[in-house]
């Protein structure tokens, strides 16, 4: 399904959990790998990882960064 980027962005922002936001990305974008999804978020939102606790090539570190970015985006709506 081809959906407008603004609509996808809004759906991500209005998600209640990072899991719901991840489902939006899975359903409405072509991103499948976690690293790909993370870079998609970097391009769509003004976000970045300030510090990380692991090897940047480590899959677990990438997954943790992805969850942190999605959580920060979702939590921003309450400020």
ABEGO torsion letter per residue (X at the ends): XBBBAAAAAAAAAABABAAAAAAAAAAABABABAAAAAAAAAAABBBBBABBBEBAABAAAAAAAAAAAAAAAAAAAAX
